[in-house]
Amino acid sequence: MKQIRFGLMLSSALLLFGSMLASASENIPIAIAPQGQFAPRGVSDGVGGTIVIWEDFRTGKDWDVYAQRFNVDGIPLWDKGGVAICEKKRDQRWLRLVRNGNRIIIAWTDQRAPGNWDVYAQTIDLSGKKLMPDGGVPVCAHPADQSDIEILSDGAGGAILIWKDRRRHPDFHDLYVQRIDAAGQPMWALDGVPVFPSEALQSTPRLVSGDADSFYVIWWEVIGYEQWNIMARRIGMDGKYLWRKPTVVSPMEGLQGEPRAVSDGRGGLIVVWQTYENFINDDFYAQRIDPAGNKVWEVNGVPICDAEGIQKNLTITSDGRGGAVAAWRDERDVFSDLYTQRIGADGTPRWKPNGIPLCIAGGYQDKPFLARCEESEFFVAWLDFREDYGDESNDTIYGQKINLEGKTLWTENGIPLCTASGVQQPPYVVESESGKLSVVWSDARSDIGDIYMHRLK
């Protein structure tokens, strides 16, 4: 009995220590400027620190691109308030970034040409110096609108960029892709090449690395009111299609959408998507695709969660073992909670059917962001409304760690990362090579939106 009692005391002490350790870092202000800063994203600087970019409206006229670098202790290394990456007239929005060694490529959609949105990019070094012409270089300046960009390192100092494009028709959009070198010069056809010319509506593009000579594009293809597919295609670093036609990842019938994808660590990829059943009982399914475009698991995919109620806002990451870990908002009970599941390389769920609860506190939890932080541990940050029962919003940001066995490592239902007054926007988690994490978000505690960061020790 004494041994059991001592074991319980030790477990409680470890949980408490974990909570104290995770909460030890205060919220660090990144950008406290008037008019609002929103939509932060970030990457590791490669030496334990973090580089963060955001959309900035401090001029009160146009949206601009700003960035800041922090060292391992959360101390800013560039100009107070951040470095302006692009301040051209009109708006720059929808920011994305990727790091190649000691250089960071930043891309965005740009409205400097009146009447339409284009895609631009800029490269900076670790001192914040811009390495391309002022204002960046055009990746796609076709007169039609471009939007919803994503970016992936090409492994050779440049980047792959993908976007939605309305050049075929103003009411429809296709996906186009381009590779740029380290100087920002396009390496393929001017204004990009189409991923898959079709008469369907294409959206929600995702990029996943393949081998050194290829990458994957995953997207949502809406054919009509009764057929929505999840598609994938492998493309070479020379811009040529490596599959004669795309693979239909999802079942051939029904409504599927919102794809998420990660590498399987073996040259292929794992795709997770949402199914829509009258938009009342939505579920998640997964499929693994090999480098030849073949489905490895059951032809219609394997269920991640098909419990009653709506499941949505999925986030996934690799489990480091050829499988994936997923977290999502789950409405199987009165209030929405957070659930999580691990799927093995063979397509078998490793934890309980339909997932295990990550947070079931009162109120509701939403918009999780999942990251792999160590060899066998994962971190999730989310918006939490556990105190929000009246007319006033009291949203906060919470976090939790889990291991490969699905065991939560911190206090039940997570630990608070931000409990400031005002509205917090969904968190974004930045991983570093050392396993340390930074959580960034837009915060309205003192303005309509400032950028804050929480460093986990």
Sequence and secondary structure as in RCSB ss.txt:
>XXXX:A:sequence
MKQIRFGLMLSSALLLFGSMLASASENIPIAIAPQGQFAPRGVSDGVGGTIVIWEDFRTGKDWDVYAQRFNVDGI
PLWDKGGVAICEKKRDQRWLRLVRNGNRIIIAWTDQRAPGNWDVYAQTIDLSGKKLMPDGGVPVCAHPADQSDIE
ILSDGAGGAILIWKDRRRHPDFHDLYVQRIDAAGQPMWALDGVPVFPSEALQSTPRLVSGDADSFYVIWWEVIGY
EQWNIMARRIGMDGKYLWRKPTVVSPMEGLQGEPRAVSDGRGGLIVVWQTYENFINDDFYAQRIDPAGNKVWEVN
GVPICDAEGIQKNLTITSDGRGGAVAAWRDERDVFSDLYTQRIGADGTPRWKPNGIPLCIAGGYQDKPFLARCEE
SEFFVAWLDFREDYGDESNDTIYGQKINLEGKTLWTENGIPLCTASGVQQPPYVVESESGKLSVVWSDARSDIGD
IYMHRLK
>XXXX:A:secstr
 HHHHHHHHHHHHHHHHHHHHHHSS EEEEE  TT EEEEEEEE SSS EEEEEEE TTSSS EEEEEEE TTS 
B SSTT EEEE  SS EEEEEEEEETTEEEEEEEE  STTS EEEEEEEETT  B SSTT EEEE  SS EEEEE
EEE SSS EEEEEEEEEEETTEEEEEEEEE TT  B SSTT EESS  SSEEEEEEEEE STTEEEEEEEEE SS
SEEEEEEEEEETTS BSSSS EE S SSEEEEEEEEEE SSS EEEEEEE STTTS EEEEEEE TTS B S TT
 EEEE  SS EEEEEEEE SSSSEEEEEEE SSSS EEEEEEE TTS BSSSTT EEEE  SS EEEEEEEEEET
TEEEEEEEE TT  SSS   EEEEEEEETT  B SSTT EEEE  SS B   EEEE TTS EEEEEEE SSSS E
EEEEEE 
